[in-house]
Amino acid sequence: MPSAGPKNLITDIAGLRVGNAEDHALKSGVTVLTADHPFVAAVHVMGGAPGTRETDALAPDRLVQRADALVLAGGSAFGLDAASGVADALRDQGRGFAVGPARVPIVPAAILFDLANGGDKGWRTNPYGGLGRAAIAAAAPDFALGTAGAGTGGITATLKGGLGSASLVLPSGHTVGALAAVNALGSATVGDSPHFWAAPFELSAEFGGLGPAPSYPGDTFVTKRHRLGEATTIAVVATDATLTQAQATRMAVAAHDGIARALVPSHTPFDGDLIFAAATGERPLLDPGGDTLALGHAAALCLARAIARGVFHAAPAANDAMPCWSSLTAS
């Protein structure tokens, strides 16, 4: 049976690093995934209200097939400036796609809406470029979950959201991981209970070990109408497998099942649900058909678990718009 990697983080994939930067007064932040070398990257969007930068460059027929970093950020459209901070920092390191004497870092980004979560949004200068620089500077194999990075200001229909991650090591030897910033219109838990929708996929009590809910309400459509247009779950799924950009795109498509298993409802017209895929190419496919099927399935499982872990690890803070999951079990 597949098992989680030693860290149970997306960085169980050798060479990947994740950096967080957040401003708790702002109630927002940035998360960056990068690697020792450029990696194959792809994207798939299922939500109706996405906010992105450079995602068109990730189509399989485009010139550039690899990225230097992927950025998840709060701040709605303002948060796209985080990618500029990351690109500037990478350029300082000599990273980027070579165009004559110039180097242009390839830094696709996606944002979530957290402008109405109780944080101080009265900035005079957009803070996200600086947060992007800080996040790439902090990139490391270990990183915080919950109220951290791009998940700092996330909320769901009933609880505070957060940043989550999980991994799986497959029988083929490939490792798959997921990283998610949870800010959904729907709910991660069943009704008023502390049981996660993702409970059937939990490993080793990684988000509380409560198991599936004893019963499921007939009406599971739990949303907050005032949050229409204020939601989005953005994520990265990654593997050490050798994939083409087209194969990585299919992994991103399959991974959307993980959002649907962990958040109810999901992929609504008011969410910008988006998944990046990354492949470092360290481990060849032995069975291209069977291995790609297994990678997509594993990506969905990892993402469902990562979403639950993001909500599970959220920590309370002043002026929170929603309670934390820990308040359900405390009561």
C-alpha positions as CSV (number, residue, x, y, z in Angstrom):
1,M,0.0,0.0,0.0
2,P,1.2,3.6,-0.7
3,S,2.4,5.5,2.4
4,A,3.2,9.1,3.1
5,G,6.7,10.3,2.7
6,P,8.9,11.0,5.7
7,K,7.8,14.6,6.0
8,N,4.3,14.1,4.6
9,L,5.0,17.3,2.7
10,I,5.3,18.1,-1.0
11,T,9.0,18.5,-0.3
12,D,9.4,14.8,0.1
13,I,10.0,15.1,-3.6
14,A,13.8,15.5,-3.8
15,G,14.9,19.0,-4.9
16,L,11.7,20.8,-4.2
17,R,11.6,23.6,-1.6
18,V,8.7,25.7,-0.3
19,G,8.9,29.2,1.3
20,N,6.3,31.1,3.2
21,A,6.0,34.7,4.0
22,E,3.0,36.3,5.8
23,D,1.8,39.5,7.5
24,H,-0.5,38.6,10.3
25,A,-1.8,42.2,10.6
26,L,-2.6,42.0,6.9
27,K,-4.0,38.5,7.4
28,S,-2.5,37.4,4.1
29,G,0.7,35.9,2.7
30,V,2.6,34.2,-0.1
31,T,3.8,30.7,-0.7
32,V,6.5,29.8,-3.3
33,L,7.4,26.4,-4.6
34,T,10.8,26.2,-6.3
35,A,13.5,23.6,-7.1
36,D,17.2,23.2,-7.6
37,H,16.6,23.3,-11.3
38,P,13.8,24.4,-13.6
39,F,11.0,21.8,-13.7
40,V,8.2,20.8,-16.1
41,A,5.1,22.8,-15.1
42,A,1.4,22.7,-16.2
43,V,-1.9,24.1,-15.0
44,H,-5.6,23.3,-15.0
45,V,-8.4,25.7,-13.9
46,M,-11.9,24.4,-12.9
47,G,-13.2,27.4,-10.9
48,G,-15.2,30.2,-12.4
49,A,-13.3,33.1,-11.0
50,P,-9.5,32.5,-11.3
51,G,-6.8,35.1,-11.0
52,T,-3.5,34.2,-12.6
53,R,-0.1,35.2,-14.1
54,E,1.7,33.4,-16.9
55,T,-0.5,30.4,-17.0
56,D,-0.9,30.6,-20.7
57,A,2.8,29.9,-21.0
58,L,2.1,26.5,-19.4
59,A,0.1,25.0,-22.3
60,P,1.8,22.0,-23.9
61,D,2.3,23.8,-27.3
62,R,4.1,26.8,-25.8
63,L,7.8,27.6,-26.2
64,V,8.7,27.4,-22.6
65,Q,8.2,24.0,-21.0
66,R,9.7,24.5,-17.6
67,A,9.2,26.9,-14.7
68,D,11.6,28.3,-12.1
69,A,9.0,28.7,-9.4
70,L,5.2,28.6,-8.8
71,V,3.5,31.2,-6.6
72,L,0.4,31.0,-4.5
73,A,-0.7,34.3,-3.0
74,G,-3.5,36.0,-1.1
75,G,-4.5,39.6,-2.0
76,S,-6.7,38.9,-5.0
77,A,-5.4,40.8,-8.1
78,F,-2.9,42.7,-5.8
79,G,-1.3,39.4,-4.9
80,L,-0.1,38.8,-8.4
81,D,2.6,41.3,-7.6
82,A,4.2,38.6,-5.5
83,A,5.4,36.9,-8.6
84,S,7.3,40.0,-9.6
85,G,9.1,39.9,-6.3
86,V,10.0,36.2,-6.8
87,A,11.1,36.8,-10.4
88,D,13.3,39.7,-9.3
89,A,14.9,37.5,-6.6
90,L,15.5,34.7,-9.0
91,R,17.0,37.0,-11.6
92,D,19.5,38.2,-8.9
93,Q,20.5,34.5,-8.6
94,G,21.1,34.2,-12.3
95,R,18.0,32.0,-12.8
96,G,15.7,32.2,-15.7
97,F,15.0,31.3,-19.4
98,A,17.9,32.5,-21.5
99,V,17.1,35.0,-24.2
100,G,20.4,36.2,-25.6
101,P,22.3,37.8,-22.8
102,A,19.1,38.2,-20.7
103,R,17.5,35.7,-18.3
104,V,13.8,35.8,-17.6
105,P,12.6,33.7,-14.6
106,I,9.4,31.8,-15.4
107,V,7.2,32.3,-12.4
108,P,3.5,31.4,-13.0
109,A,1.2,32.5,-10.1
110,A,-2.3,32.2,-8.8
111,I,-4.2,34.2,-6.2
112,L,-7.0,33.8,-3.8
113,F,-9.4,36.5,-2.4
114,D,-8.7,37.4,1.2
115,L,-9.5,41.1,1.2
116,A,-12.5,40.8,3.4
117,N,-11.2,38.6,6.2
118,G,-10.7,41.2,9.0
119,G,-7.0,42.1,8.2
120,D,-5.6,45.5,7.7
121,K,-5.8,46.1,4.0
122,G,-5.1,49.9,4.1
123,W,-1.7,49.7,2.5
124,R,-0.3,52.6,0.5
125,T,2.3,50.5,-1.3
126,N,1.4,47.0,-2.5
127,P,3.0,44.6,0.0
128,Y,3.0,41.5,-2.1
129,G,6.2,42.1,-4.0
130,G,8.1,42.2,-0.7
131,L,6.3,39.1,0.5
132,G,7.2,37.3,-2.6
133,R,10.9,38.1,-2.1
134,A,10.7,37.0,1.5
135,A,9.0,33.7,0.5
136,I,11.6,32.7,-2.0
137,A,14.3,33.6,0.4
138,A,12.7,31.3,3.0
139,A,12.3,28.3,0.6
140,A,13.4,25.1,2.3
141,P,12.5,21.4,2.6
142,D,10.6,22.2,5.9
143,F,7.8,24.8,6.1
144,A,4.8,25.6,8.3
145,L,1.2,24.5,7.7
146,G,-2.1,26.2,8.7
147,T,-2.0,29.9,9.2
148,A,1.0,30.4,7.1
149,G,2.0,31.7,3.7
150,A,-0.8,31.9,1.1
151,G,-3.1,30.2,3.6
152,T,-2.8,32.9,6.3
153,G,-6.1,34.6,5.5
154,G,-8.0,31.7,4.0
155,I,-11.5,30.8,5.2
156,T,-14.2,28.3,4.3
157,A,-18.0,28.3,4.6
158,T,-17.7,27.3,8.3
159,L,-14.1,27.4,9.5
160,K,-10.8,29.2,9.0
161,G,-8.8,27.8,6.1
162,G,-5.0,27.5,5.8
163,L,-2.0,26.1,4.0
164,G,-1.8,22.3,3.8
165,S,0.5,19.7,2.3
166,A,0.7,15.9,2.0
167,S,2.7,13.2,0.1
168,L,2.5,9.6,-1.1
169,V,5.2,7.2,-2.1
170,L,3.8,4.8,-4.7
171,P,4.7,1.1,-5.3
172,S,6.5,2.2,-8.5
173,G,8.9,4.2,-6.3
174,H,7.5,7.6,-7.5
175,T,6.7,10.2,-4.9
176,V,3.7,12.5,-5.3
177,G,2.9,15.6,-3.2
178,A,0.4,18.3,-2.9
179,L,0.4,21.9,-1.5
180,A,-2.9,23.8,-1.1
181,A,-4.0,27.2,0.1
182,V,-7.6,26.7,1.2
183,N,-10.0,29.6,0.9
184,A,-13.2,27.9,-0.3
185,L,-16.8,28.9,-0.7
186,G,-17.8,25.4,0.5
187,S,-17.0,23.5,3.7
188,A,-14.1,21.1,4.6
189,T,-16.2,19.5,7.3
190,V,-19.5,17.7,7.4
191,G,-22.3,19.8,8.7
192,D,-21.6,21.1,12.2
193,S,-19.3,18.2,13.0
194,P,-15.5,18.2,13.2
195,H,-15.4,15.3,10.7
196,F,-13.6,16.1,7.4
197,W,-15.1,15.2,4.0
198,A,-11.6,13.9,3.3
199,A,-11.6,11.5,6.2
200,P,-11.8,8.3,4.1
201,F,-8.4,9.2,2.7
202,E,-6.6,10.2,5.9
203,L,-3.3,8.5,6.8
204,S,-2.0,8.1,10.4
205,A,-4.4,10.6,12.0
206,E,-2.8,13.5,10.0
207,F,-5.8,15.7,10.5
208,G,-7.2,14.5,13.8
209,G,-8.0,10.8,13.2
210,L,-11.7,11.2,13.8
211,G,-12.7,9.1,10.8
212,P,-15.7,9.7,8.6
213,A,-18.8,11.4,10.0
214,P,-21.3,8.9,11.5
215,S,-24.0,10.4,9.3
216,Y,-24.3,12.8,6.5
217,P,-26.9,15.6,6.2
218,G,-29.3,15.4,3.3
219,D,-28.5,19.0,2.4
220,T,-24.8,19.3,2.2
221,F,-24.8,22.6,0.3
222,V,-23.2,24.7,3.1
223,T,-22.1,28.1,1.8
224,K,-22.1,31.7,3.0
225,R,-23.9,33.9,0.4
226,H,-22.0,37.0,1.4
227,R,-18.8,35.2,0.3
228,L,-19.8,34.9,-3.4
229,G,-16.8,36.1,-5.4
230,E,-14.6,35.9,-2.3
231,A,-13.3,32.3,-2.5
232,T,-10.7,30.1,-4.2
233,T,-8.6,27.1,-3.4
234,I,-5.3,27.1,-5.2
235,A,-2.8,24.2,-5.2
236,V,0.3,22.6,-6.6
237,V,0.6,18.8,-7.2
238,A,4.1,17.5,-7.9
239,T,6.1,14.4,-8.6
240,D,9.6,13.2,-9.2
241,A,8.4,11.3,-12.3
242,T,9.7,12.2,-15.8
243,L,6.6,13.8,-17.4
244,T,6.0,15.8,-20.5
245,Q,4.0,19.0,-20.1
246,A,1.0,17.2,-21.6
247,Q,1.3,14.4,-19.0
248,A,1.7,17.0,-16.2
249,T,-1.4,18.7,-17.4
250,R,-3.4,15.4,-17.1
251,M,-2.0,15.0,-13.6
252,A,-3.4,18.5,-12.7
253,V,-6.8,17.6,-14.2
254,A,-7.0,14.4,-12.2
255,A,-6.0,16.2,-9.0
256,H,-9.1,18.3,-9.1
257,D,-10.9,15.2,-7.8
258,G,-9.1,15.9,-4.6
259,I,-10.7,19.3,-4.2
260,A,-14.1,17.7,-4.8
261,R,-13.5,15.0,-2.2
262,A,-12.4,17.6,0.4
263,L,-14.6,20.6,-0.1
264,V,-18.4,20.6,-0.6
265,P,-19.4,22.3,-2.9
266,S,-16.3,22.9,-5.1
267,H,-15.5,24.3,-8.5
268,T,-18.3,26.8,-8.2
269,P,-18.8,29.9,-10.4
270,F,-17.5,31.9,-7.4
271,D,-14.4,29.9,-6.7
272,G,-11.2,30.3,-8.8
273,D,-10.1,26.7,-8.1
274,L,-6.8,26.1,-9.9
275,I,-4.1,23.4,-9.8
276,F,-0.5,23.7,-11.0
277,A,1.4,20.5,-11.7
278,A,5.2,20.1,-11.3
279,A,7.5,17.3,-12.4
280,T,11.2,17.2,-11.5
281,G,12.0,14.3,-13.9
282,E,14.2,12.4,-11.5
283,R,12.5,9.0,-11.9
284,P,11.5,7.7,-15.4
285,L,8.2,6.1,-16.0
286,L,8.4,2.3,-16.3
287,D,4.9,1.9,-17.6
288,P,3.8,5.1,-19.2
289,G,0.1,4.2,-19.2
290,G,-0.2,2.7,-15.8
291,D,2.2,5.1,-14.1
292,T,0.5,8.2,-15.3
293,L,-2.9,6.8,-14.2
294,A,-1.4,6.1,-10.7
295,L,0.2,9.5,-10.5
296,G,-3.1,11.3,-11.2
297,H,-5.0,9.2,-8.7
298,A,-2.2,9.8,-6.1
299,A,-2.3,13.5,-6.8
300,A,-6.0,13.6,-6.1
301,L,-5.6,11.7,-2.8
302,C,-2.7,13.9,-1.7
303,L,-4.6,17.1,-2.5
304,A,-7.7,16.0,-0.5
305,R,-5.5,15.3,2.5
306,A,-3.5,18.5,2.0
307,I,-6.8,20.6,2.1
308,A,-7.9,18.9,5.3
309,R,-4.5,19.4,6.9
310,G,-4.6,23.1,6.0
311,V,-7.9,23.5,7.8
312,F,-6.8,21.3,10.7
313,H,-3.6,23.2,11.4
314,A,-5.2,26.7,11.3
315,A,-4.4,28.8,14.4
316,P,-6.7,31.5,15.9
317,A,-5.8,35.1,15.6
318,A,-7.3,38.5,16.5
319,N,-10.2,39.6,14.3
320,D,-10.7,36.2,12.6
321,A,-13.7,36.0,10.4
322,M,-14.2,32.3,11.2
323,P,-13.4,29.9,14.0
324,C,-10.6,27.3,13.7
325,W,-11.2,23.6,13.5
326,S,-9.7,23.2,16.9
327,S,-12.6,25.1,18.4
328,L,-15.0,22.3,17.3
329,T,-13.1,19.6,19.2
330,A,-12.5,21.9,22.2
331,S,-16.3,22.3,22.5
